Amino acid sequence: MIERIVLLQMTDQFATEAALAEVAERSREVLPTLPGVLACHVGLAADEPTRASWHVALVLRFASADDIPPYAAHPDHRAYVDDFLRPRLASIVAHNFEVDGQ
């Protein structure tokens, strides 16, 4: 199993409670429907030290690393990232980790 952890830092304009709720809602709508995604969890920063660096955490689970390129290239993912997220982002990082199957 692979867990892909994506951290999002929004621009000041989109770091409001309402704007972050919109990002979380859209992420929960789009990401679980994409091919290869077995699970998707969306979290908002829980404290001020975290908010200073990152506003949103996305944790996606895939059966294997081979499932990530088709997911990333899928037109619905591209629209989510390019049209919805990118205009709101100050920074984004993504890392993939092997995890046990639980």
matplotlib code that plots the C-alpha trace (Angstrom):
import matplotlib.pyplot as plt

x = [0.0, 1.1, 0.0, 0.4, 0.5, -0.1, 0.3, -1.3, -0.5, -3.0, -2.4, -3.5, -6.7, -7.7, -6.5, -9.9, -12.1, -14.7, -12.1, -10.4, -13.8, -14.4, -11.1, -11.8, -15.3, -14.1, -11.2, -13.7, -15.9, -13.3, -10.4, -12.2, -13.8, -10.5, -9.1, -6.8, -7.8, -8.7, -9.2, -9.0, -8.8, -8.8, -7.7, -7.4, -4.6, -5.6, -3.4, -1.6, 2.0, 0.7, -1.3, 1.9, 3.2, 0.3, -3.5, -4.7, -3.5, -4.6, -3.9, -4.7, -4.2, -3.3, -2.7, 0.7, 2.9, 1.9, -1.6, -0.4, 0.6, -2.9, -4.6, -2.4, -3.0, -6.8, -8.8, -10.8, -7.6, -6.0, -9.1, -9.1, -5.4, -5.0, -8.3, -9.4, -6.3, -3.5, -5.0, -5.4, -2.0, 1.1, 2.8, 2.2, 4.3, 3.5, 5.3, 4.6, 5.1, 4.9, 2.6, 1.2, -2.2, -4.2]
y = [0.0, 3.5, 6.6, 9.9, 12.8, 16.2, 19.4, 22.6, 26.2, 28.6, 32.3, 34.7, 35.5, 31.8, 31.0, 32.1, 29.6, 29.7, 29.3, 26.4, 24.7, 25.1, 23.4, 20.6, 20.1, 20.1, 17.7, 15.3, 15.5, 15.0, 12.9, 9.7, 9.4, 9.3, 6.0, 4.1, 6.0, 3.5, 6.0, 9.7, 11.8, 15.5, 17.5, 21.1, 22.4, 21.9, 24.5, 27.8, 26.3, 24.0, 26.8, 28.8, 26.2, 24.2, 24.7, 21.4, 17.8, 15.3, 11.6, 9.3, 5.5, 3.5, -0.2, 0.6, 3.4, 2.4, 3.8, 7.3, 8.5, 7.6, 9.3, 12.4, 12.6, 12.0, 14.9, 15.4, 15.5, 18.0, 20.3, 20.0, 20.9, 23.3, 25.2, 25.0, 24.6, 26.3, 29.8, 29.4, 27.9, 29.5, 26.1, 22.4, 19.3, 15.6, 12.6, 8.9, 6.3, 2.5, 1.4, -1.9, -2.9, -2.0]
z = [0.0, -0.7, 1.2, -0.6, 1.8, 0.2, 2.2, 1.0, 2.1, 0.8, -0.1, 2.6, 0.6, 0.7, 4.3, 5.8, 7.5, 4.7, 2.0, 3.7, 4.3, 0.5, -0.3, 2.1, 0.7, -2.9, -2.0, -0.4, -3.5, -6.2, -4.9, -3.7, -7.2, -9.0, -10.4, -8.1, -4.9, -2.3, 0.5, 1.0, 4.2, 4.3, 7.4, 8.3, 10.5, 14.1, 15.8, 15.1, 14.7, 12.0, 10.3, 10.1, 7.6, 6.2, 6.0, 4.5, 4.6, 2.1, 2.7, -0.2, -0.2, -3.3, -3.8, -5.4, -6.6, -10.2, -9.5, -8.8, -12.4, -13.9, -10.9, -11.4, -15.1, -14.9, -16.4, -13.2, -11.1, -13.5, -13.3, -9.5, -9.3, -12.2, -12.1, -8.5, -6.3, -8.1, -8.0, -4.2, -3.4, -1.9, -1.7, -2.1, -1.3, -2.0, -0.7, -1.1, 1.7, 1.8, 4.5, 5.7, 4.3, 7.4]

ax = plt.figure().add_subplot(projection="3d")
ax.plot(x, y, z, "-o")
ax.set_aspect("equal")
plt.show()
